[in-house]
Amino acid sequence: MNQYLNRVESGYFDRALLVYGRGGQECVRCGTEIEKMTIGGRGSHFCPNCQRPPRYR
């Protein structure tokens, strides 16, 4: 597991991603509140306005 750890700096998700960990805050793109839902036992954040619904064929 050590080969997967970055020993120089801590995680970057909060700086690089626009919705990660921002549940309840405004979307930086449109201002809609970011929602959080649990999928497969893990949290997932998304903007209900910017995130397109899945296309069904």
C-alpha positions in Angstrom: 0.0 0.0 0.0 2.9 2.4 0.6 3.5 2.8 -3.1 0.1 4.5 -3.4 0.7 7.1 -0.7 2.0 10.6 -1.5 4.3 11.4 1.4 5.0 15.0 0.1 1.6 16.6 0.4 -1.9 15.8 1.7 -4.9 15.1 -0.4 -5.9 17.6 -3.1 -9.6 16.7 -3.8 -10.9 19.7 -1.9 -8.9 22.1 -4.2 -9.1 20.3 -7.5 -12.7 19.1 -7.6 -15.7 21.4 -7.7 -18.2 19.4 -5.6 -16.2 16.9 -3.6 -17.0 17.4 0.1 -19.2 20.5 -0.6 -22.6 19.1 0.3 -25.0 21.9 1.3 -22.8 24.6 -0.3 -23.5 26.5 -3.5 -22.3 25.1 -6.9 -19.4 27.3 -8.1 -20.9 27.0 -11.7 -24.6 27.8 -11.2 -25.2 28.6 -7.5 -27.6 25.6 -6.9 -27.1 23.8 -3.6 -24.8 20.8 -3.9 -26.5 17.6 -2.8 -25.0 14.5 -1.2 -26.3 11.0 -1.5 -25.0 7.6 -0.5 -24.4 5.1 -3.3 -23.0 1.7 -2.5 -22.2 2.8 1.1 -20.1 5.8 -0.1 -21.0 9.4 -0.2 -21.4 11.1 -3.6 -21.8 14.9 -4.1 -23.4 16.5 -7.2 -25.1 19.6 -8.4 -28.7 18.6 -9.4 -28.7 21.4 -12.0 -25.4 20.8 -13.7 -25.2 17.0 -13.5 -27.2 15.6 -16.4 -29.5 12.6 -15.7 -28.4 9.3 -17.2 -29.5 8.6 -20.7 -31.6 5.5 -21.1 -31.5 3.6 -24.4 
